Amino acid sequence: MFRAPYVDQWHNPRRRQPQSVQDAAASPAPGEASAGEAQTGVRDRKRLASLLINKLKRDRAQLISDKCGISITSDSPFNNGKLQLCREDTYEYVISLDVKNTGTQPVHFTYYTPLHWLTYLTLKDEHKVTKTNPLALQPGDSYQIQVHFKCSFVGFYPATLAFEFKPDLQASTKFHIVRFIEATCVTALGLELKPEKPFRPCFILPSVPVDLFTVVDGQKPDGYQDLLDTLLNIQELLESPLSWERYAEKFQLLLYLEERQMEVDIRRYNIPNSEREYVPGVSENRPSVLRGDQLLVYPAGERSVKYCGYVHSVQLDQVKLGFSSKLLDRFVDKMKFHVEFTFNRLTLQLQHRAAKLAGDHGLEKVLFPAAPALPQPELFDSKLEKNPEQYQAVQHIVAGSSRPAPYVVFGPPGTGKTVTLVEAIKQIEKTKPLCHILACAPSNSATDLLCTKILDHVDERKVHRMYATSRDPHCVPERLKACSNLVGDSYVFGPKEELMEYKIIVTTLFTTGRLVTGGIPAGHFTHIFVDEAGHATETECLIPLAGLLNADSGQVVLAGDPKQLGPILRSPFALRYGMGVSLLERMMNNFSLYQKNNGVFDNRFVTKLLRNYRSHPAILKVPNELFYDGELQVCADEILRNSYCRWEYLPKMNFPVIFHSVTGVDEREASSPSFFNVTEVEVLMDYVKKLLQTQGKKGLATISPKDIGIIAPYRKQVQKIRKALEKVGKDLKVRNMDHLKVGSVEEFQGQERRVILVSTVRSSPDYLEIDKEFNLGFVKNEKRFNVALTRAQALLIVVGNPRVLESDSTWKHFIKYCRDEEAFQGFVHVEEDDDVVERFANLYIEMNVEGDTHSH
Ligand SMILES: Nc1ncnc2c1ncn2[C@@H]1O[C@H](COP(=O)(O)OP(=O)(O)OP(=O)(O)O)[C@@H](O)[C@H]1O
């Protein structure tokens, strides 16, 4: 299997198949009314619903068609049996349906009903048609039915109506006609955010595309055989525990597998003849296209030259490319191209090199630490610090007690891991004149946070924030520009001598590879700090260690939380055989140095922090129970954490958590596979307005956009929220609206805000499996849930569709908590007809997937 380089390592079909007709037929009959339920209408409706769902799956056209001369119309036209209505700011209205006999024979109208009970819908007709009170429609007769919609919230309200007729009242023969009504209640803002163009998914290429270009392989120099040819027993190596003897070999194999999967994935992204094709996750930046990456294009119909284009900038769905004049000279408008994405091997090469260099630089004692001779204990004065664990950690790091073993600081969110690291960095800088510190984190946002906190007390001339060229210059925070390598619009990399003069260099793990490449000698950095270390693969974490660390004298410090986001991997083999475990986690799992001995941690090597200084207890409760065995202690500043306890829009005073239930729809637009949900944006904006309008009044603290954060799992939703915020900012004349951070969970890891709003987006259960498989979204992803819900200090507002979220046990727990505490707001789903509702939801998706895409 490993020898076929382009085989997708994920065996399972990418997408869960919708429930089949047979499955549906075999499932328990929903027509069984529960005990105590009215025997009349409900039972009939359920029976009819069950029958018609199966028919709709098989032959929708037949069910919506006119029969025996009976037509069902309304003032607004039905399209393919469906009437779509969008009402702005009106939550109550009436549609009149016209049932007409256009045939030559009388027909009896015997029954009509919505196929599942909907609180927002009532049907009325003058004659009160029922099976016991049928109405004869003579040829030419018309009969009116009034459909009343009434709802109190913005949202999406679909209904399926069935009409039953008999040509002969005495005979048993009857026929049905079905109509779909989709009502959307929307604000003016929601209308502006509507899909620009309906979503048109395109086909996915087979994973092994037929390439007409032949590539003739050459003679490799000695020592350049395929990695797999040099390994005798791959399976055995994969299954063996990680050891120092085979350390480089094993990680190189895992990296090789990861790379093969990346190749498969990137090929799925190729665009034949400029027709778009997508892979879920691509628009969420997985796999990513970064500034400086390369793409190959060739004009449609040509089979000779491929032109290489370099990425200059990436917008949501557009990439700006730089090509040679050879292509530009012959370019004409609307020219079609075949596009091939390639991926940048640099990050993999850096990890390969680090794995190899680990041996050359003798990192065994760092990576497989054994208990060293006991260091002299540092004096500990508990009076000096209110938090003895943090204080001790700083002392031990400064003293280098754990050397050559890494020092580990771990603990749940908001327990002060980052500030402990930063404090230690400052102490070292102050007390050790010969020190050089390298401070890093996996993501740019976490690295920026680290740097900002360091600058609070350290002279900015001593600090250098080094960005990679791929970082969009617009994302560099104003505060960090002066001490960064951003000059004008581009990044400058000084000579190594210049870099070696800085006391503290702050950069991402990948970008530390530049320092290795630039020849900074091992041992120059006396201390290497890695924050959010649980989020990086071991080899990513190794990049600054292998090449820059002197294994005997250097001090490594790792901070993170294994319960928050872990390494992101694509290959199932890389995942299964150990690459999903970060260096931090491996240390804690495999070495007694980092484990409890007689119930306590040895604080010369490890500190576990448990006092949460961030959040109100109501915000912490669920993550604390679910992920931290209730060990977290609430220590956040009382004034700050209680600052929203009396907010007039809280459903329950002194409980600053809101779950706002919506019944929206997750949509896509144009050719972008990323999802958004307009109803959720409208609800979010309503809260943002209320927050900004009430700030500083009735005893509330002042708040500005920078104190608020909005977390959403999909890029398109982030984009829609940003657009809506611009409008809200203009309407309310609020300055600095762009300081309100909107981003993915990854961008919020390590961050905190006074108020956090979370948009979960999902309203269709059918996409959840895709999300799970491609590691997207919030649902079915505990770690992402944990990070998102632990960012708020004083107020947490979650907007979502409980019906979808509750399919996941973690979310179910949270929503139940909100219901029990009376913190539940918004649309209340009726719990009746669960089976029918679920089958409708599936049917609805199938119908739309089959090309009957809805657009508002
Ligand atoms: N000893 C302390 N006393 C008061 N406040 C503290 C203390 N330690 C940390 N804090 C505050 O608690 C908040 C969270 O700290 P920090 O960001 O360092 O936590 P973290 O453990 O790194 O969180 P995450 O896991 O989310 O990255 C910050 O506002 C910080 O200033």
The ligand as a MOL file (V3000), in Angstrom:
LIG
                    3D

  0  0  0     0  0            999 V3000
M  V30 BEGIN CTAB
M  V30 COUNTS 31 33 0 0 0
M  V30 BEGIN ATOM
M  V30 1 N -1.2250 34.7890 39.0700 0
M  V30 2 C -2.1150 35.4980 38.3730 0
M  V30 3 N -2.8430 36.4570 38.9670 0
M  V30 4 C -3.7490 37.1720 38.2750 0
M  V30 5 N -3.9910 37.0140 36.9530 0
M  V30 6 C -3.3070 36.0800 36.2960 0
M  V30 7 C -2.3390 35.2630 36.9470 0
M  V30 8 N -1.8330 34.4150 36.0220 0
M  V30 9 C -2.4670 34.6690 34.8370 0
M  V30 10 N -3.3500 35.6790 34.9990 0
M  V30 11 C -4.2460 36.2330 33.9440 0
M  V30 12 O -5.0680 35.1670 33.4650 0
M  V30 13 C -5.3270 35.2950 32.0860 0
M  V30 14 C -4.9140 34.0390 31.3280 0
M  V30 15 O -3.5130 33.8900 31.3340 0
M  V30 16 P -2.7330 33.1710 30.1380 0
M  V30 17 O -3.1730 33.7070 28.8310 0
M  V30 18 O -1.2950 33.1940 30.4590 0
M  V30 19 O -3.3250 31.7060 30.3260 0
M  V30 20 P -2.9980 30.3860 29.4760 0
M  V30 21 O -2.9070 29.2940 30.4750 0
M  V30 22 O -1.8110 30.6000 28.6010 0
M  V30 23 O -4.3360 30.2760 28.6580 0
M  V30 24 P -4.6430 29.4180 27.2940 0
M  V30 25 O -4.5500 27.9800 27.6770 0
M  V30 26 O -6.0170 29.8120 26.9580 0
M  V30 27 O -3.5980 29.8190 26.3160 0
M  V30 28 C -4.5540 36.5240 31.6310 0
M  V30 29 O -5.4480 37.6210 31.6320 0
M  V30 30 C -3.5110 36.6860 32.7050 0
M  V30 31 O -3.0900 38.0340 32.8330 0
M  V30 END ATOM
M  V30 BEGIN BOND
M  V30 1 1 1 2
M  V30 2 1 2 3
M  V30 3 2 2 7
M  V30 4 2 3 4
M  V30 5 1 4 5
M  V30 6 2 5 6
M  V30 7 1 6 7
M  V30 8 1 6 10
M  V30 9 1 7 8
M  V30 10 2 8 9
M  V30 11 1 9 10
M  V30 12 1 10 11
M  V30 13 1 11 12
M  V30 14 1 11 30
M  V30 15 1 12 13
M  V30 16 1 13 14
M  V30 17 1 13 28
M  V30 18 1 14 15
M  V30 19 1 15 16
M  V30 20 2 16 17
M  V30 21 1 16 18
M  V30 22 1 16 19
M  V30 23 1 19 20
M  V30 24 2 20 21
M  V30 25 1 20 22
M  V30 26 1 20 23
M  V30 27 1 23 24
M  V30 28 2 24 25
M  V30 29 1 24 26
M  V30 30 1 24 27
M  V30 31 1 28 29
M  V30 32 1 28 30
M  V30 33 1 30 31
M  V30 END BOND
M  V30 END CTAB
M  END
